[in-house]
C-alpha cells in the first residue's frame, strides 16, 4: 500500500463508521443487528493485496475502537480486524477465483463478519469482558449473518467502487 492511499482509506472508513454509528445502530432490526461497517470492511479486504489488507484492517479496527458506545478494551477491534484481514487476504482470497462473483462476495462477507464477531467475543471474554447468554449470542450472530446476506446487494458494489476510487494510477 502506498502512503498516498492512506488518507483515502481513512476517509472512506471514517465515513462508513459515522454512517454505522449515526444511522444503522438506531434501526431496530427484527433479529439481532447489522454491522454495515464490518460487512463493508470484509468486502473491501477481499479486493486488497495481502500487505495492504493487513494495513487496512488495522486502520479500520482503530477507527472502530473510537466508538463511544464500545465497552471493550481499546485496541480489541484493531486486533480483530487485523487478524480477519490477514485470514481473508491469505487464505480465503487465494482460494477464490480472481473475478469474485456476487454470490462469492456475499458468502465471504457473511462468514467473515461472523468470524470477526466470534473472535471479538472470545477475545473480549479472555480480557474479562462480560458475555451474554448463549441464546442471546447465537441470536445476535444469526441476525447479523442474515442481514449481512440480505443487504449485500446494496453495500458490496459501493465497497468495490470506493475501493477502486482509492487506488492510485499505478495500482489500477
C-alpha positions in Angstrom: 0.0 0.0 0.0 1.4 3.4 -0.9 1.2 6.3 1.5 -0.9 8.2 -1.0 -3.8 5.7 -0.4 -3.9 6.1 3.4 -5.9 9.4 3.6 -8.5 8.0 1.1 -8.8 4.8 3.1 -9.1 6.7 6.4 -11.7 8.9 4.9 -13.8 6.1 3.5 -13.7 4.0 6.7 -14.5 7.1 8.8 -17.5 7.9 6.6 -18.7 4.3 6.9 -18.1 4.4 10.7 -20.1 7.6 11.1 -22.9 6.1 9.0 -22.9 3.0 11.2 -22.9 5.0 14.4 -25.4 7.7 13.4 -27.9 5.7 11.4 -27.6 1.9 11.3 -27.2 1.5 15.1 -30.6 3.2 15.6 -32.5 1.0 13.2 -34.5 -1.7 15.1 -33.7 -4.9 13.2 -36.1 -7.8 13.9 -33.5 -10.4 14.6 -30.2 -9.4 16.0 -28.5 -6.4 14.5 -26.4 -5.4 11.4 -22.9 -4.1 11.2 -22.6 -2.3 7.9 -19.1 -1.3 8.9 -17.9 -4.9 9.4 -19.5 -6.2 6.2 -18.2 -3.2 4.2 -14.7 -4.0 5.6 -14.8 -7.7 4.7 -15.8 -6.8 1.1 -13.0 -4.2 1.0 -10.4 -6.6 2.2 -11.3 -9.2 -0.4 -10.2 -6.7 -3.1 -6.9 -5.8 -1.4 -3.4 -7.3 -1.8 -2.0 -9.2 1.2 0.1 -6.5 2.7 -2.4 -3.8 2.1 -5.2 -5.8 3.6 -3.5 -6.0 6.9 -2.8 -2.3 7.0 -6.4 -1.6 6.0 -7.5 -4.0 8.8 -5.5 -2.0 11.4 -6.9 1.3 10.1 -10.5 0.1 10.2 -10.0 -1.5 13.6 -8.5 1.6 15.0 -11.5 3.6 13.8 -13.9 1.0 15.2 -12.2 1.3 18.6 -13.2 5.0 18.7 -16.9 4.1 19.1 -18.4 6.0 22.0 -20.7 3.0 22.8 -17.9 0.4 23.0 -17.4 -1.2 26.4 -14.5 -3.3 25.3 -10.8 -2.6 25.9 -9.3 -0.1 23.4 -7.4 -2.0 20.7 -9.6 -5.1 20.7 -11.3 -4.2 17.4 -7.9 -3.3 15.9 -6.7 -6.8 16.8 -9.8 -8.5 15.4 -9.9 -6.5 12.2 -6.2 -7.1 11.6 -6.4 -10.8 12.1 -9.5 -11.1 10.0 -7.9 -9.1 7.2 -4.9 -11.4 7.3 -7.1 -14.5 7.2 -9.2 -13.2 4.4 -6.3 -12.0 2.3 -4.1 -15.0 2.8 -6.5 -17.9 3.0 -9.8 -17.0 1.5 -8.8 -14.7 -1.3 -6.2 -17.1 -2.7 -8.7 -20.0 -2.7 -11.3 -18.0 -4.7 -11.5 -17.1 -8.4 -9.9 -13.8 -9.4 -13.1 -12.1 -10.6 -15.2 -12.7 -7.4 -18.8 -13.3 -8.3 -21.6 -11.5 -6.3 -22.6 -14.8 -4.6 -19.0 -15.4 -3.5 -18.7 -11.9 -2.2 -21.9 -12.2 -0.2 -21.0 -15.6 1.3 -17.5 -14.4 2.3 -18.9 -11.3 3.8 -21.3 -13.4 5.9 -18.7 -15.8 7.1 -16.0 -13.1 7.6 -18.3 -10.9 9.7 -19.4 -13.9 11.8 -15.8 -14.9 12.3 -14.9 -11.4 13.4 -17.8 -11.3 15.9 -16.8 -14.6 17.3 -13.2 -13.6 17.6 -14.3 -10.3 19.3 -16.5 -12.3 21.7 -13.7 -14.8 22.6 -11.0 -12.2 22.9 -13.2 -9.9 25.0 -14.1 -12.8 27.3 -10.4 -13.6 27.8 -9.8 -10.0 28.7 -12.6 -10.0 31.3 -15.4 -8.5 29.3 -18.9 -9.8 30.3 -20.5 -12.1 27.8 -24.3 -12.6 27.4 -26.1 -15.8 27.5 -25.6 -18.4 24.8 -29.1 -17.8 23.5 -28.5 -14.1 23.1 -25.1 -14.6 21.5 -26.5 -17.1 18.9 -29.4 -14.8 18.1 -27.1 -11.9 17.5 -24.7 -13.9 15.3 -27.6 -15.3 13.3 -29.3 -11.9 12.9 -26.0 -10.3 11.8 -25.3 -13.0 9.3 -28.9 -12.8 7.9 -28.8 -9.1 7.5 -25.3 -9.2 6.0 -26.5 -11.7 3.4 -29.8 -9.9 2.6 -28.2 -6.4 2.3 -25.1 -7.5 0.4 -26.5 -6.3 -3.0 -26.5 -2.8 -1.5 -23.2 -2.4 0.3 -20.9 -4.7 -1.8 -21.0 -2.7 -5.1 -20.5 0.5 -3.0 -17.5 -1.0 -1.3 -15.9 -2.2 -4.5 -16.4 1.2 -6.2 -15.0 3.1 -3.2 -12.0 0.7 -3.1 -11.3 1.3 -6.8 -11.6 5.1 -6.2 -8.8 5.0 -3.6 -6.4 3.2 -5.9 -3.5 5.1 -7.3 -2.9 5.2 -11.1 0.0 2.7 -10.6 -2.3 0.2 -8.7 -5.1 0.3 -11.3 
